[in-house]
């Protein structure tokens, strides 16, 4: 499987895998609604971006994942925005 199509498992904050792992990086992903009539920002799109960021580090999973629905401020380029962050990990024997 190529890493570009690799889909890391996501563990939400409060749930951890039972296998041994090492952290390889902090990762994040965002979804931004840039046009007024476009689809609103979504958690699912932010999680896709999070997985893509984790793939750069050949991560097997992302732990302690949290997503936030952000309110745009006056100078924001997004009408709506969702940001997700977590820790990219690799399994160890």
SVG drawing of the C-alpha trace seen along z (x, -y; Angstrom):
<svg xmlns="http://www.w3.org/2000/svg" viewBox="-25 -42 34 49">
<polyline fill="none" stroke="black" stroke-width="0.4" points="0.0,0.0 1.4,-3.4 1.4,-6.0 -0.5,-8.4 -3.5,-6.1 -2.8,-5.1 -5.5,-5.8 -4.3,-6.1 -6.7,-5.0 -8.0,-7.8 -8.3,-7.6 -10.3,-10.4 -9.1,-12.1 -9.8,-9.8 -9.2,-6.5 -5.8,-5.1 -4.7,-2.0 -3.7,1.1 -0.6,1.7 2.8,0.2 3.6,-2.8 6.0,-5.7 5.0,-9.3 6.4,-10.6 4.8,-14.1 2.0,-16.4 -0.4,-16.7 -3.3,-18.9 -5.9,-19.2 -8.4,-21.9 -11.6,-22.4 -12.4,-26.0 -15.5,-27.3 -14.0,-30.0 -17.1,-31.1 -20.4,-32.1 -22.5,-29.7 -20.0,-26.8 -20.5,-23.7 -19.8,-24.6 -16.5,-23.4 -16.8,-19.9 -15.2,-17.7 -15.0,-14.9 -13.0,-17.1 -10.7,-18.2 -10.1,-14.6 -9.2,-13.7 -6.6,-16.6 -5.4,-15.3 -4.8,-11.8 -3.0,-13.3 -0.7,-15.2 -0.1,-11.9 0.7,-10.1 3.8,-12.4 5.2,-10.7 4.1,-7.2 1.9,-7.1 -0.2,-4.0 -2.6,-6.0 -3.5,-9.3 -4.1,-9.5 -5.5,-12.2 -7.5,-13.6 -9.5,-16.7 -11.6,-18.8 -12.7,-22.4 -15.4,-24.4 -13.9,-27.8 -15.8,-31.1 -14.5,-33.3 -13.2,-36.7 -13.5,-39.9 -10.3,-39.3 -10.8,-35.5 -10.8,-34.0 -13.2,-31.3 -16.9,-31.7 -16.8,-28.5 -13.8,-26.5 -13.0,-23.2 -9.6,-22.4 -8.4,-18.9 -5.2,-18.1 -3.6,-14.9 -0.4,-12.9 0.8,-10.8 2.1,-7.4 3.8,-4.3 3.3,-0.8 6.4,0.8 7.0,4.4"/>
</svg>
